[in-house]
Amino acid sequence: MKKVEFVSDGVELVGNLFLPDTTAPAPGVVVAGTWTSVKEMMADRYAQRLAEKGYAALSFDFTGFGESAGEPRDVESPQRKINDIGHAVGFLATLDAVDAGRIGALGICAAAMYMAGNAAVDPRVKSLALVAPWLHDAAVCEQAYGGADEVTTRIEAGRRARARFEETGEIAYVPVVGSAAENAAMPYEIDFYLDPARGGIPAWPNRFAVMSWVDWLTHDAIVPAARITQPTVLVHSEEAAIPDGARRFHSRLAGPKDFLWTEGTQFDFYDQEPQVTIAVDTAAAHFARTM
């Protein structure tokens, strides 16, 4: 692995490039993880495992997250993240170690939305793999967040926070997880995010910019499926998050598609076995067949 830097819309992003043990140009894969995450939490794990299978895999911190530059910090902006992925693909294509004609994308959880959004408009991406994909539209958001009224309440809070930021430059933050904070984005005790041996690492500040609710809850990840012609595989479980969204997305895909249903909770796919191995093996085999 080596540290790399590239520019996205004028902002310097920092990534980790995992290279296979070969002298020939290898197929490349851009890897990203859950909302609010930094690369060390789960993207690095998948990237390293893909490199062991012969892929040049790039994980990176999105604009305003982790080691990457960009302000304001820790704002979950779907479109900005989609743009960052496009620049990550472009960066991979410039590397001598990468076969620019064979670049794929792997998204875990929320990054499934962002990888899909980029693939729908980026022909450089030849193949797509989505692991425990969080894929929502308005209907799914209502199911996931307790109904239309609760969604509206969060969007209104996001608009107030955005207006405050535009007027004063002050950013309203709440925790990403934690049952002690009623206003947390996920008001639960989620072990993956709170355990330092798993995802609760110093590089991740466990904070969510309230203004993020506006773009997050109004983003439609199902619509782009009809424009995705690249071969796509989904790996998911009925025990994981919003499987109905994944089914609806899969049904609308325009290109060749596969779906592996397995077992495990959403958080198992981030760092637990056998879920990580199942997902990596499925993605690697998919990439080998399709690019």
DAFEN-V472307 format. One record per pair of residues at least 12 apart in sequence whose ideal C-beta (glycine too) atoms are under 8 Angstrom apart, sorted by the first residue. I is the first residue (numbers start at 1). J is the second residue. Records with the same first field share a line. If there is no record, write none. Layout:
BEGIN
I->J + J
END
This chain:
BEGIN
1->16 + 17 + 18 + 19 + 44 + 48 + 51
2->16 + 17 + 19
3->15 + 16 + 17
4->16 + 17 + 58 + 60 + 91
6->60 + 87 + 88 + 90 + 91
7->87
8->63 + 83 + 84 + 86 + 87 + 88
9->63 + 80 + 83 + 84 + 87
11->63 + 68 + 69 + 70
12->68 + 69
13->60 + 61 + 62 + 63 + 68 + 69 + 70 + 84 + 87 + 88
14->60 + 61 + 66 + 67 + 68
15->39 + 58 + 59 + 60 + 61 + 88 + 91
16->39 + 44 + 47 + 58 + 59 + 60
17->56 + 57 + 58 + 95
18->44 + 47 + 48 + 50 + 51 + 56 + 57 + 58 + 59
19->51 + 56 + 97
20->51 + 52 + 53 + 54 + 55 + 56
22->54
25->96 + 97 + 98 + 99
26->54 + 55 + 56 + 97 + 98 + 99
27->54 + 55 + 56 + 98 + 99 + 102 + 103 + 104 + 287 + 291
28->55 + 56 + 57 + 58 + 92 + 93 + 95 + 98 + 99 + 100 + 102 + 103 + 104
29->47 + 50 + 55 + 56 + 57 + 58 + 103 + 104 + 105 + 106 + 287
30->57 + 58 + 60 + 85 + 88 + 89 + 92 + 103 + 104 + 105 + 106 + 115
31->43 + 46 + 47 + 50 + 57 + 58 + 59 + 105 + 106 + 107 + 108
32->59 + 60 + 62 + 81 + 85 + 106 + 107 + 108 + 111 + 114 + 115
33->46 + 59 + 108 + 109 + 110 + 111 + 270
34->108 + 109 + 110 + 111 + 134 + 270
35->76 + 109 + 110 + 134 + 216
36->65 + 74 + 76 + 176 + 185 + 204 + 207 + 208
37->65 + 199 + 204
38->61 + 65 + 66 + 67 + 201 + 203 + 204
39->59 + 60 + 61 + 66 + 67
40->66 + 201 + 203 + 204
41->199 + 201 + 204 + 270
42->108 + 199 + 270 + 271
43->59 + 60 + 108 + 111
44->59
45->270 + 271 + 276
46->59 + 106 + 108 + 131 + 276 + 279 + 280 + 283
47->59
49->276 + 277 + 280
50->106 + 280 + 283 + 284
53->280 + 284
54->284
55->104 + 284 + 287
56->92 + 95 + 97 + 98
58->88 + 91 + 92
60->84 + 88
62->80 + 81 + 84
63->77 + 80 + 81 + 84
64->80
66->203 + 204
67->203
72->165 + 171 + 209
73->171 + 209
74->173 + 205 + 207 + 208 + 209
75->171 + 209 + 211 + 212
76->110 + 208 + 209 + 212 + 215 + 216
77->212 + 215
78->113 + 114 + 117 + 215 + 216 + 219 + 221
79->117 + 215 + 219
81->111 + 114
82->114 + 117 + 118
85->105 + 114 + 115 + 117 + 118
86->118 + 121 + 122
89->103 + 105 + 118 + 122 + 124 + 125
90->124
93->124
100->124
101->126
102->126 + 291
103->124 + 125 + 126 + 291
104->125 + 126 + 127 + 128 + 129 + 287 + 290 + 291
105->118 + 119 + 125 + 127 + 128 + 129
106->128 + 129 + 130 + 131 + 283
107->128 + 129 + 130 + 131 + 133
108->131 + 132 + 269 + 270
109->131 + 132 + 133 + 134 + 241 + 266 + 269 + 270
110->134
112->130 + 131 + 132 + 133 + 134 + 135 + 221 + 234
113->133 + 134 + 135 + 136 + 219 + 221
115->128 + 130
116->128 + 130 + 135 + 221 + 224 + 225 + 228 + 249
117->221 + 224
119->224 + 228 + 230 + 232
120->224 + 225 + 227 + 228
121->227
125->230
126->230 + 231 + 290 + 291
127->230 + 231 + 232 + 286 + 287 + 290 + 291
128->228 + 230 + 231 + 232 + 233
129->232 + 233 + 234 + 235 + 282 + 283 + 286 + 287
130->232 + 233 + 234 + 235 + 246
131->235 + 236 + 269 + 279 + 283
132->235 + 236 + 237 + 240 + 241 + 266 + 269 + 270 + 279
133->234 + 236 + 245 + 246 + 249
134->241 + 242 + 245
135->221 + 222 + 242 + 245 + 246 + 248 + 249
136->219 + 220 + 221 + 222 + 242 + 245
137->220 + 221 + 222 + 223 + 245 + 248
138->151 + 218 + 220
140->222 + 242 + 244 + 245 + 248
141->217
143->242 + 244
144->241 + 242
145->217
151->217
154->213 + 217
155->213 + 214 + 217 + 218
157->210 + 213
158->210 + 211 + 212 + 213 + 214 + 215 + 216 + 217
159->211 + 214
160->210
161->209 + 210 + 211 + 213
162->211 + 214
165->211
171->209 + 211
172->209 + 210 + 211
173->207 + 208 + 209 + 210
174->207 + 208 + 210
175->206 + 207 + 208
176->193 + 206 + 207 + 208
177->189 + 190 + 193 + 194 + 206
178->194 + 206
184->208
185->208
190->267
191->267
192->267 + 270 + 271
193->206
198->270 + 271
199->270 + 271
221->245 + 249
222->245 + 248 + 249 + 252
225->249 + 250 + 251 + 252 + 253 + 254
226->252 + 253 + 254
227->254
228->253 + 254 + 255
229->254 + 255
230->255 + 290
231->255 + 256 + 257 + 258 + 286 + 289 + 290 + 291
232->250 + 253 + 255 + 256 + 257 + 258
233->257 + 258 + 259 + 260 + 282 + 283 + 286
234->246 + 249 + 250 + 257 + 258 + 259 + 260
235->260 + 262 + 269 + 278 + 279 + 282 + 283
236->259 + 260 + 261 + 262
237->261 + 262 + 263 + 264 + 265 + 268 + 269 + 275
238->261
239->263 + 264 + 265 + 266
240->264 + 265 + 266 + 268 + 269
241->266
246->259
256->290
258->286
260->278 + 282
262->275 + 278
263->275
END
